[in-house]
Amino acid sequence: MNNQKYEVVIGLEVHVQLQTQSKLFCGDSAEFGAEPNTHISPITLAHPGTLPKMNRKAIEYAIKLGLSLNCDIEQHNYFARKNYFYPDLPKGYQVSQHTTPICKNGFIKIRTGETEKDIILNRIHLEEDAGKSLHDIDEQYTAIDLNRAGVPLLEIVTEPCLHSSEEAFAYITALRKLVRWLDICDGNMEEGSMRCDANISIRLKAETKLGTRVEVKNLNSIRNVKRAIEFETDRLIALVEDNKMILQETRSFDANNGTTFSLRTKEDADDYRYFPEPDLTPFHITNEFLVKIKDGLPDLPQMIEKRYINDLHLSAYDAAVICDDKDHVDFFEALIKCTTSYKAAANWLLGPVKSYLNEQNISIKEFPLLPERLAELIALVETGKLNFSIAATKVFTVLLNNTGKQALQIATELNLIQENDTASIEDWVNAIINKMPDKVKEYRAGKKGLIGLFAGEVKKLSKGKADMQIVNEILIQKLN
């Protein structure tokens, strides 16, 4: 499709639904999953004479995200009416921010392969969500659920600075990780609490002028963002190569077949007839309020990764995987307060613990073992009383079902404490060497790989209790 001639230019608009208890301008519950039209009131329904009232927590969450994304915070704010008519928008307009977005500029760092890049943000603004149209409830009619109407949203708008579907994938992944980290949104794209619109255009690689853009709306998974951009890029290139006009339009993505289809001609900002919301007074964010929020921000993943690499000497991979989830970081932080075996702690978290969580389909918040109990098990391995395999397959399993017991108690009851008495181990080694004279000859003739066979036989004979480091030392000494 002559893709080498063209450059794709992408700007993303991500809507993040804030995890406040109530809606943006009234006290109706913002909780997801209730029966349709149960989280509504005269204010949500826009009855005449009702007036909105600002949600302070939503402003706080917006500032938390803005500060974490290196944004400038607009301290003098007001809301505007964005006028458009849609079945699930009860007022006939949306209360949003136009000329004074609460956060301006900023960036988020992404990585694709070995390349790092700053994705530049244009703005983050607060607005209320619309309701939801349900097209599969009735054969003849569209049903409307207004529970979502008025739920607070942040719209995060990038500059047109992304140039591949891979960059878009990395950006959405990083943004979702951040909003979860800050605990302002659950990032669940399937439930609609995070949605993405992609603005896509193409141009010849030597050009600087942007081409005619199309917008693909309401992409509900990171994978679908990538697929939609790839399809739309090929479609636009095909149109240009066939000397056909690209229309500025809004399109939707069909996840079943990976294609997009036209919804309507794209509106420009002028079509929305913005004007200041007369029912909400302008609001001012004080320096004291900003400082309070900034002081309360958690350490961000990149900072923690660097600390784990520089101070704890973890690998970049281990640090990145641990920092992929704040709950895992919280558990790891509690664990390393109980042990200084940092690498071993990381191995246990990313190995047996993670496997158990996946098998049980639970989060680490539901993990039954306290960090101090796991640290006791790690200590038994690090001091040579248990080998890792026995600890992970036997003691760990029993420990999970007997969380009140200590690891040493369980290992002792199961007769698993590793034998590191040299005399006992030497007896086992002698028994195996005497049992396998032919293999001894082969080893001494040059088949050094047989050392593993001898070690395995000693392990069997000792019923897993022999310290394998000592076993290998004695074996090499005697066989050589």
C-alpha positions in Angstrom: 0.0 0.0 0.0 3.0 2.3 -0.4 3.2 2.8 3.3 6.9 3.8 3.0 5.9 7.0 1.2 3.5 8.2 3.9 3.6 9.2 7.6 0.6 8.6 9.8 -0.1 11.4 12.3 -2.2 10.5 15.4 -3.8 12.6 18.1 -5.6 10.8 20.9 -8.5 11.9 23.1 -8.9 9.7 26.2 -11.9 10.0 28.4 -11.2 8.8 32.0 -14.2 8.3 34.3 -13.3 9.5 37.8 -13.9 7.2 40.8 -15.8 9.7 42.8 -18.7 8.5 44.9 -21.1 11.0 43.4 -21.6 12.7 40.0 -19.9 15.9 38.9 -22.8 18.3 39.6 -25.1 16.5 42.0 -25.2 13.9 44.7 -26.4 11.0 42.6 -24.3 7.9 42.9 -21.6 7.4 40.3 -21.1 3.7 41.0 -21.0 1.4 38.0 -23.3 -1.6 37.5 -26.6 -0.6 39.0 -30.0 -1.3 37.5 -30.7 1.1 34.6 -32.0 4.5 35.6 -31.7 4.0 39.3 -28.8 6.5 39.9 -30.8 9.5 38.8 -32.5 12.5 40.2 -34.2 15.7 38.9 -30.7 17.2 38.4 -29.5 14.3 36.3 -32.7 14.4 34.3 -32.2 18.2 33.8 -35.7 19.1 35.1 -36.5 22.8 34.9 -35.4 24.8 38.0 -32.6 22.4 39.1 -29.1 23.7 39.6 -25.7 22.0 39.6 -23.2 22.0 42.4 -19.5 21.4 41.9 -17.8 18.1 43.1 -14.6 19.1 45.0 -13.1 15.6 44.8 -13.3 15.6 41.0 -11.2 18.8 40.9 -8.7 17.2 43.3 -8.4 14.1 41.1 -7.9 16.3 38.0 -5.1 18.1 39.6 -3.5 14.9 40.8 -3.4 13.6 37.3 -2.2 17.0 35.9 0.7 17.2 38.4 1.7 13.6 37.6 1.8 14.4 33.9 3.9 17.5 34.3 1.1 19.8 33.4 0.5 23.5 34.2 -2.5 23.9 36.5 -5.0 26.6 35.5 -5.9 28.2 38.8 -8.7 30.4 37.4 -11.4 28.1 36.0 -15.0 28.2 34.7 -17.2 25.7 32.9 -18.9 26.1 29.5 -21.9 24.7 27.8 -21.2 22.5 24.8 -24.4 22.4 22.8 -25.3 19.3 20.9 -28.4 17.1 20.9 -28.2 13.4 21.5 -30.8 11.0 22.9 -28.8 10.2 26.1 -27.9 13.8 26.9 -30.8 15.0 29.0 -30.0 18.7 29.1 -29.3 19.0 25.3 -25.9 20.3 26.2 -22.8 19.0 28.0 -21.1 21.0 30.8 -17.4 21.0 29.9 -14.4 23.3 29.9 -13.5 25.1 26.8 -11.1 28.1 27.2 -9.9 27.2 30.7 -9.0 23.5 30.8 -7.9 22.7 34.4 -4.5 21.3 33.1 -2.5 22.5 30.1 0.6 21.1 28.4 2.5 18.3 30.1 3.8 15.0 28.7 4.0 11.3 29.5 7.0 9.1 28.7 6.5 6.0 26.7 8.8 3.2 25.5 8.4 1.3 22.2 11.1 -1.4 21.8 14.4 0.3 22.9 13.1 3.8 22.1 11.8 6.3 24.7 9.6 9.2 23.7 7.7 12.0 25.4 4.1 12.2 24.2 3.1 15.9 24.4 -0.3 16.8 25.9 -2.4 19.7 24.8 -4.9 19.8 27.7 -6.9 17.9 30.3 -10.3 19.2 31.0 -13.2 18.3 33.3 -16.7 17.5 31.9 -19.8 15.4 32.6 -20.4 12.1 30.9 -23.5 11.4 28.8 -25.9 8.5 29.4 -25.8 5.3 27.4 -27.9 4.2 24.4 -28.7 0.5 24.4 -29.5 -0.9 21.0 -29.9 -4.6 21.8 -32.7 -4.5 24.4 -35.6 -4.0 22.1 -35.9 -4.9 18.4 -37.8 -1.7 17.5 -36.5 0.9 20.0 -33.3 2.2 21.4 -33.3 2.1 25.2 -31.7 4.8 27.3 -29.8 4.3 30.6 -29.1 7.6 32.3 -27.1 6.2 35.3 -23.9 7.4 33.6 -25.2 10.9 32.8 -23.3 13.4 34.9 -20.5 11.1 36.0 -17.3 13.1 36.1 -14.9 12.7 33.2 -11.4 13.9 32.5 -10.6 14.3 28.8 -6.9 14.0 28.1 -5.9 15.4 24.7 -2.5 14.8 23.1 -0.9 16.9 20.4 -0.8 15.2 17.0 2.6 13.8 17.8 2.1 10.0 17.6 3.2 8.3 14.4 2.4 4.6 14.8 -0.1 2.2 16.2 2.6 0.9 18.5 3.1 4.4 20.0 -0.6 4.7 20.6 -0.7 1.3 22.2 2.2 2.3 24.5 0.6 5.6 25.4 -2.8 4.2 26.4 -1.0 1.5 28.4 1.1 4.0 30.3 -1.9 6.3 30.9 -4.1 3.5 32.2 -1.3 2.4 34.5 -1.0 6.0 35.8 -4.7 6.6 36.5 -4.9 3.2 38.3 -1.7 4.1 40.2 -3.2 7.4 41.4 -6.5 5.5 42.3 -8.6 8.0 40.3 -10.0 5.5 37.8 -10.1 1.8 37.5 -9.1 2.0 33.8 -11.6 -0.7 32.8 -12.1 0.0 29.1 -14.6 -2.8 28.6 -16.9 -1.2 31.2 -16.4 2.2 29.6 -14.6 3.9 32.5 -11.8 4.6 30.1 -12.5 5.3 26.4 -10.4 6.5 23.5 -11.1 8.5 20.4 -8.3 8.5 17.7 -7.8 11.3 15.3 -5.8 10.0 12.3 -4.4 11.6 9.2 -1.6 10.8 6.7 0.8 12.9 4.8 3.9 12.4 2.6 7.0 12.0 4.7 8.5 15.2 3.5 5.5 17.3 4.2 4.8 19.3 7.4 1.2 20.3 6.8 -1.4 18.0 8.5 -3.7 16.0 6.2 -7.5 15.8 6.5 -8.3 13.9 9.7 -10.8 11.3 10.6 -11.9 10.5 14.1 -12.5 6.9 15.2 -14.8 7.1 18.3 -15.2 5.1 21.5 -12.5 2.5 21.2 -13.0 0.2 24.2 -9.7 -1.7 24.4 -6.0 -0.9 23.9 -5.8 -3.6 21.3 -8.7 -2.1 19.4 -7.0 1.3 19.4 -4.0 -0.3 17.7 -6.2 -2.3 15.2 -8.3 0.7 14.3 -5.3 2.9 13.6 -3.7 0.3 11.4 -6.9 -0.2 9.4 -7.6 3.5 9.0 -4.0 4.2 8.0 -4.2 1.7 5.2 -7.7 3.0 4.2 -6.5 6.6 3.9 -3.4 5.7 2.0 -5.6 3.7 -0.5 -7.8 6.7 -1.0 -4.9 9.0 -1.7 -3.3 6.5 -4.1 -6.6 6.2 -6.0 -6.8 10.0 -6.2 -10.0 10.0 -4.0 -10.9 12.7 -1.5 -10.5 12.1 2.2 -13.6 13.3 4.1 -13.3 14.8 7.6 -15.7 12.5 9.4 -16.4 10.6 12.5 -16.2 6.8 12.2 -16.7 3.8 14.4 -14.7 0.6 14.7 -16.2 -2.9 14.2 -14.1 -5.1 16.5 -15.5 -8.3 14.8 -14.0 -7.7 11.5 -11.3 -5.1 12.3 -12.8 -2.4 10.0 -14.2 1.2 10.5 -17.4 2.7 9.1 -18.7 6.2 8.8 -21.1 7.7 11.4 -21.4 11.4 10.4 -19.5 14.3 9.0 -17.2 15.6 11.7 -18.1 18.8 13.6 -15.7 21.6 14.3 -15.5 23.4 17.6 -17.7 26.3 16.3 -20.6 23.9 15.7 -20.9 23.3 19.5 -21.6 27.1 20.2 -19.7 27.1 23.5 -20.6 29.8 26.1 -19.9 30.1 29.8 -22.2 28.0 32.0 -24.4 30.5 33.8 -25.5 28.2 36.6 -21.9 27.5 37.9 -19.7 30.2 39.3 -16.0 30.4 38.2 -13.8 28.7 40.7 -10.2 29.5 41.9 -7.6 26.9 42.9 -5.5 28.2 45.7 -1.8 27.7 46.1 -2.4 26.0 49.4 -4.8 23.5 47.8 -2.2 22.7 45.1 0.6 22.2 47.6 -1.6 19.9 49.7 -2.4 17.7 46.7 1.2 17.7 45.5 2.4 16.6 49.0 -0.1 13.8 49.0 1.0 12.3 45.6 2.5 8.8 45.8 5.9 8.1 44.3 5.3 7.4 40.6 6.4 4.1 38.9 9.5 5.5 37.1 10.9 6.8 40.4 10.3 3.5 42.2 11.8 1.5 39.3 15.0 3.6 39.5 15.2 3.1 43.3 14.8 -0.7 42.9 17.5 -0.8 40.3 20.0 1.6 42.0 19.4 0.8 45.7 18.1 -2.8 45.7 20.1 -3.9 42.7 17.2 -5.5 41.0 17.2 -6.1 37.2 15.4 -3.5 35.0 13.0 -6.3 34.0 12.1 -7.2 37.6 11.7 -3.6 38.7 9.5 -2.9 35.7 7.2 -5.9 36.3 6.8 -5.2 40.0 6.0 -1.5 39.3 3.4 -2.5 36.7 0.8 -2.6 39.5 0.7 -0.4 42.6 -0.8 -3.2 44.7 2.3 -5.3 43.9 4.6 -2.5 44.8 2.7 -2.0 48.1 3.2 -5.8 48.9 6.8 -5.7 47.9 7.5 -2.6 50.0 6.0 -4.4 53.0 8.0 -7.6 52.2 11.4 -5.8 52.0 10.8 -4.3 55.4 11.0 -7.9 56.7 14.0 -9.1 54.6 17.1 -7.7 53.1 17.2 -10.5 50.5 15.8 -8.2 47.9 16.5 -10.3 44.8 15.0 -13.3 46.5 11.9 -11.3 47.5 11.4 -10.2 43.9 11.9 -13.8 42.7 9.2 -15.0 45.1 6.8 -12.2 44.2 7.2 -12.7 40.4 7.4 -16.5 40.7 5.3 -18.6 43.2 3.2 -15.7 44.4 2.2 -14.5 40.9 1.5 -18.1 39.8 -0.8 -18.6 42.8 -2.7 -15.3 42.0 -3.1 -16.3 38.4 -4.3 -19.8 39.3 -6.8 -18.5 41.9 -7.8 -15.5 39.6 -7.4 -13.1 42.5 -5.5 -9.9 43.1 -2.6 -9.5 45.5 -4.9 -7.6 47.9 -6.7 -11.0 48.4 -3.4 -13.0 48.8 -3.8 -14.9 52.1 -0.2 -14.7 53.3 1.2 -11.7 55.2 4.5 -10.3 53.9 6.2 -11.3 57.2 5.1 -14.9 56.8 6.6 -15.0 53.3 9.8 -13.4 54.6 10.2 -16.2 57.1 10.1 -18.7 54.2 12.6 -16.7 52.2 14.9 -16.7 55.2 14.8 -20.5 55.4 16.0 -20.7 51.7 18.6 -18.0 52.0 20.1 -19.6 55.1 20.3 -23.0 53.5 17.7 -24.7 55.7 15.4 -25.3 52.6 16.1 -25.4 48.9 14.0 -23.2 46.7 12.2 -26.1 45.0 11.1 -27.7 48.2 10.1 -24.4 49.7 8.0 -23.3 46.7 6.3 -26.6 46.0 5.7 -28.0 49.5 6.1 -25.5 52.3 4.6 -22.5 50.4 1.5 -24.6 49.5 0.9 -25.7 53.1 1.7 -22.2 54.4 -1.1 -20.7 52.2 -3.7 -23.0 53.9 -2.2 -22.6 57.4 -1.5 -18.8 57.5 -1.2 -18.9 61.3 1.8 -21.2 61.2 5.4 -20.2 60.7 7.4 -21.6 57.8 10.0 -23.3 60.0 7.2 -25.1 61.9 5.7 -26.5 58.7 9.1 -27.5 57.3 10.0 -29.2 60.5 6.7 -31.1 60.7 7.1 -32.3 57.1 10.7 -33.3 57.9 12.0 -31.1 55.1 14.8 -29.1 56.8 17.8 -29.4 54.6 20.7 -31.5 55.8 24.0 -29.5 55.7 26.0 -31.9 57.9 29.0 -32.7 55.7 29.5 -36.2 57.1 25.9 -37.2 56.3 26.1 -35.8 52.8 29.4 -37.5 52.2 27.8 -40.8 53.1 25.0 -40.3 50.5 27.6 -39.3 47.9 29.7 -42.3 48.5 26.6 -44.6 48.3 25.7 -43.2 44.9 29.3 -43.3 43.5 29.7 -46.9 44.6 26.3 -47.7 43.1 27.3 -46.3 39.6 30.9 -47.4 38.8 30.2 -47.3 35.0 29.0 -43.7 35.1 32.0 -42.8 37.3 34.3 -44.1 34.5 32.4 -42.2 31.9 32.6 -39.0 33.9 36.4 -39.4 34.4 36.7 -40.1 30.6 35.3 -36.6 29.9 31.5 -36.7 30.3 31.4 -33.9 32.8 27.6 -33.4 32.2 27.0 -36.6 34.3 27.5 -34.5 37.4 23.8 -33.6 37.2 22.9 -37.3 37.2 24.9 -38.0 40.4 23.5 -34.9 42.1 19.9 -36.0 41.2 20.5 -39.5 42.7 21.9 -38.0 45.9 18.8 -35.8 46.1 16.5 -38.8 45.8 18.5 -40.8 48.3 18.3 -37.9 50.8 14.6 -37.4 50.0 15.4 -33.8 49.1 17.0 -32.9 52.4 20.6 -32.7 51.2 22.1 -29.2 50.7 22.8 -29.4 47.0 25.6 -26.9 47.0 27.5 -29.1 49.4 26.5 -32.2 47.4 28.0 -30.7 44.3 31.2 -29.7 46.0 31.7 -33.2 47.5 30.8 -34.9 44.2 33.3 -32.8 42.2 36.0 -33.5 44.8 35.5 -37.2 44.8 34.9 -37.7 41.1 38.0 -35.8 40.2 
